[in-house]
Amino acid sequence: SGTVENIVYFGTDTHIHVRLDSSEAFTVRQQNTRSAGCGFERGDKVGISIGNDAAQVLRD
């Protein structure tokens, strides 16, 4: 789990920046829909769940 630190609206997507309880930073990219807002606010406590086919690992 972690805490929402920042929310950035980026065209067709929203980037939700989360600080995990273990101190690592994590960014979630959520595709925008017609409904207003992404459903999160700064300071919200959130859980992170990633499906087996929902992530890409990039070489540093």
C-alpha positions in Angstrom: 0.0 0.0 0.0 1.0 3.6 -0.2 -0.1 7.3 -0.3 -1.1 9.4 -3.3 1.5 12.2 -3.5 0.5 13.9 -6.8 -2.0 13.6 -9.6 -1.0 14.9 -13.1 -3.5 15.2 -16.0 -1.6 14.4 -19.1 -3.8 14.6 -22.2 -5.6 11.3 -22.6 -4.1 9.9 -19.3 -3.8 10.7 -15.7 -0.5 9.9 -13.9 -1.0 9.1 -10.2 2.2 9.3 -8.2 2.2 7.0 -5.2 4.8 6.7 -2.4 4.8 3.1 -1.2 5.0 2.4 2.5 8.4 0.9 1.8 9.5 4.4 0.5 9.7 3.5 -3.2 7.9 5.8 -5.7 5.4 4.3 -8.1 3.5 5.9 -10.9 0.2 4.6 -12.1 -1.0 5.6 -15.6 -4.8 5.6 -15.8 -6.6 6.3 -19.1 -9.0 9.2 -18.8 -12.8 8.7 -19.3 -15.6 11.1 -19.8 -16.5 11.1 -16.1 -14.8 13.8 -14.1 -11.7 13.1 -12.0 -9.7 10.0 -11.5 -11.3 9.0 -8.2 -8.2 9.8 -6.0 -6.9 12.9 -4.1 -3.5 13.7 -2.7 -3.1 12.1 0.7 -5.4 9.1 -0.1 -4.1 5.8 1.2 -4.2 3.3 -1.7 -3.4 -0.4 -2.4 -1.6 -1.5 -5.5 -2.5 -4.6 -7.4 -0.9 -5.5 -10.8 -2.3 -8.2 -13.1 0.2 -10.6 -14.7 -0.3 -9.0 -18.2 -0.8 -5.4 -17.0 2.8 -4.2 -16.6 5.9 -3.7 -18.7 9.4 -3.8 -17.2 11.8 -1.4 -18.8 15.6 -1.7 -18.8 17.2 1.2 -16.9 
